[in-house]
Amino acid sequence: MANSLTLAWVPGQSATSQTVQFRIKNTSTWVDNSNITPVNPMTRGVSSAVVSGISNNAIYQFQVLSNCCPGTEAVSLAVEGIIYIKPAGSTATASAGIISVSQDPLPQIDTVSYRVALNATPTVIIQTITTTGSNPNGSFSVLRSGVYQVTFAYTTSINGVNSNSYDANQNNAWYVIGTVTI
């Protein structure tokens, strides 16, 4: 599923036109000719743009080139953005008193935090484990018989600050994998 992000900036005073560029973090090619509204080059007074076709759970970098006089351009610092979403295939299974959790690798996600609670009181967390996005699998130690709710959240460094999937500017919630019975 693809989404969009809205960018806003203060245009350079001497800019005659501007060009928005984006890329997935740690790739070398900047894109400036598709999925950007308004289209490039933008007139000097434009101070925002929408970049569409953004993939979920991937870090994107954005920058604005201010074209001043012919042959001269100033490049903004690259800023980062991400859109978190619960991926298909997140699972929790129970066997011999142990709950195992797994999902497909998400190499741009720094950490995946899982937590387990009794289903009757899902706000009372019993255990928490943390894995990496590149290996988001783990297990909870032996638990007593019961029905448990398993949830998870993502954390990734965006522009040098931790961004969580449960932050207000994201989804403002932990993702529910489901319930398991031991």
Secondary structure, DSSP 8 states (H G I E B T S, - for coil): -EEEEEEE----TT-SEEEEEEEETT-S--B-SSSEES-SSEETT--EEEEEEEETT--EEEEEEEE-STT-EEE---EEE------TT-EEEEETTEEEEE----TT--EEEEEEEETTSTTSEEEEEEEESSS--EEE----SSEEEEEEEEEEEETTEEEETTSTTTTSS-EEEEEEE-
